[in-house]
Amino acid sequence: MKLHTIALVVLVSGSALAQTGKPCEELKSEIAKKVEANGVKGYTLDVVAKEKDADGKVVGTCEAGTKKIVYRKASVGDQQAKAEKQTANAGR
């Protein structure tokens, strides 16, 4: 009987975790590591509401499917702005 109860608790806990989903920032960080491991530079990962249209490719969902993570390759202008911002912050 104890084994049956333990199995039930584990099953319910697992399904509760599946329903809540992974936190968006955690999943975004994992995706970023994979993208960078493939040598990709100059990209953005944005967390947006599931219903919102966003330019780019959906590469993940989080928070029980209420949000999505969108990958977008950065344009040359985006990359230059980022570099300028980093340079300005380094001088402070």
C-alpha positions as CSV (number, residue, x, y, z in Angstrom):
1,M,0.0,0.0,0.0
2,K,2.8,2.4,0.8
3,L,4.4,1.7,-2.6
4,H,1.1,2.5,-4.3
5,T,0.8,5.8,-2.3
6,I,4.4,6.8,-3.2
7,A,3.9,6.1,-6.8
8,L,0.7,8.2,-6.8
9,V,2.5,11.1,-5.2
10,V,5.3,11.0,-7.7
11,L,2.8,10.8,-10.6
12,V,0.8,13.8,-9.3
13,S,4.0,15.8,-8.7
14,G,5.3,15.1,-12.2
15,S,2.0,16.1,-13.8
16,A,1.9,19.3,-11.8
17,L,5.4,20.1,-13.0
18,A,4.4,19.4,-16.6
19,Q,1.4,21.7,-16.2
20,T,3.4,24.6,-14.9
21,G,6.1,24.2,-17.5
22,K,9.6,25.6,-17.3
23,P,10.2,29.2,-16.3
24,C,10.8,31.3,-19.5
25,E,14.2,32.7,-18.4
26,E,15.5,29.3,-17.6
27,L,14.5,27.9,-20.9
28,K,15.7,31.0,-22.8
29,S,19.1,30.5,-21.1
30,E,19.3,26.8,-22.1
31,I,18.3,27.7,-25.7
32,A,21.0,30.5,-25.8
33,K,23.7,28.0,-24.7
34,K,22.7,25.6,-27.5
35,V,22.6,28.4,-30.1
36,E,26.0,29.7,-29.1
37,A,27.5,26.2,-29.0
38,N,26.6,26.0,-32.7
39,G,28.7,29.1,-33.3
40,V,25.8,31.5,-34.0
41,K,26.4,35.1,-33.2
42,G,24.1,38.1,-33.7
43,Y,20.8,36.8,-32.7
44,T,18.0,37.6,-30.2
45,L,15.7,35.4,-28.1
46,D,12.5,37.2,-27.1
47,V,9.8,35.9,-24.7
48,V,6.4,36.9,-25.9
49,A,2.8,36.0,-25.2
50,K,1.6,32.9,-27.0
51,E,-1.1,34.9,-28.9
52,K,1.3,37.7,-30.0
53,D,2.7,37.7,-33.5
54,A,6.4,38.0,-33.6
55,D,9.0,38.1,-36.4
56,G,11.3,35.1,-36.2
57,K,11.1,31.4,-35.5
58,V,9.4,30.0,-32.4
59,V,12.0,27.8,-30.7
60,G,10.3,27.0,-27.4
61,T,7.3,27.5,-25.2
62,C,7.3,28.1,-21.5
63,E,5.1,28.8,-18.4
64,A,2.6,26.1,-19.3
65,G,2.4,27.2,-22.9
66,T,1.3,30.7,-22.1
67,K,4.4,32.2,-23.6
68,K,6.8,31.4,-26.5
69,I,10.4,32.1,-27.2
70,V,11.2,33.5,-30.6
71,Y,14.6,33.3,-32.3
72,R,15.6,36.1,-34.6
73,K,18.8,36.6,-36.4
74,A,20.0,40.2,-35.7
75,S,20.4,42.6,-38.5
76,V,23.7,44.5,-39.1
77,G,22.1,47.6,-37.5
78,D,21.1,45.6,-34.4
79,Q,24.6,44.2,-34.1
80,Q,26.2,47.7,-34.4
81,A,23.9,49.2,-31.8
82,K,24.7,46.4,-29.4
83,A,28.4,46.9,-29.9
84,E,28.1,50.6,-29.4
85,K,26.1,50.0,-26.2
86,Q,28.8,47.6,-24.9
87,T,31.5,50.1,-25.7
88,A,29.7,52.9,-23.9
89,N,29.1,50.7,-20.8
90,A,32.7,49.7,-20.7
91,G,33.8,53.3,-20.4
92,R,31.8,53.9,-17.2
